[in-house]
């Protein structure tokens, strides 16, 4: 449901699986649904969601509309007996997130959220290092996500004051900081960690409407009982950067989601002079190793943009077929929803923005 740009990724990744098929697409703008059908050879298209549910009786519905419609559409899909994959942001408000999770649980149906980077190759590799004890006990996390608003998405939201992003409680931030928080939530497991927030508008204000109040920079400190985190979003940097640094009691790991690499900073084992000389060579060796891994993925046709989405969808479908826990715990979805509400509450309190 929803045939915008992200829907193309969903359709493509579903079609790579051998246990599922895309039977229909739907968009309230019929032309969008027709174009998606034409691009991907989907058998049917609709502009009425209820009609699609009645006629197609799908097992799973992927909801890829703007988030303001997620709750209503998800409830309708659950009422029709469908499992649901909901794009991020899950819902605009934490109370809606809790309501939707509870509703799915009462219906005994599965749901997940589009936190695709949790299943990208760097995230999977980092998780293995943690599982094997290479990192030791996590102490601190640094989560960074940034790009430049001069790109196509930035031009779209800055060029249209009625864009759906401006109607979110957290505006641009809410559409991006899932990428920060879902990685933090994996290591800070407290139900209600302490959060300190700083947000600002860095760009030149010039529209005279809602676009001028949209924060475009965010700095967070998140304090759990045993693990802390810094989380940064920037919309003014070049080149784009997306990484996670995990500081542990044994080693420091750096997962780069742009370069698709995972490297380690280890405790020196040689005398001081050599101990400072050799790490650069070790880092070079690690990057060469990671580079060749990516070459092998490329040669297997496995080095593609939506690798994480593919893995998430596959695991979600497996959880349905095997009646197993979903790949992303409901508790984490709810905690991230709470963190977002708290972040935007603090921003509103400090700026007086609404």
Secondary structure, DSSP 4 states (H G I P E B T S, - for coil): ---SHHHHHHHHHHHT-SS----EEE-SSHHHHHHHHHHHT-SEEES-HHHHHHHH--SEEEE-S-GGGHHHHHHHHHHTT-EEEEPSS--SSHHHHHHHHHHHHHHT--EEE--GGGGSHHHHHHHHHHHTTSS-SEEEEEEEEEEETTSHHHHHHHS-TT-GGGGSTTHHHHTTTHHHHHHHHHH---TT-EEEEEEE--SPP-SSSGGGG---EEEEEEE-SS-EEEEEEESEEEEEEEEEEEEESSEEEEEETTTTEEEEEE---S-HHHHHHSHHHHHHHHHHHHHHHHHHHHHTT---TTHHHHHHHHHHHHHHHTT---SS-HHHHHHHHHHHHHHHHHHHHHH---
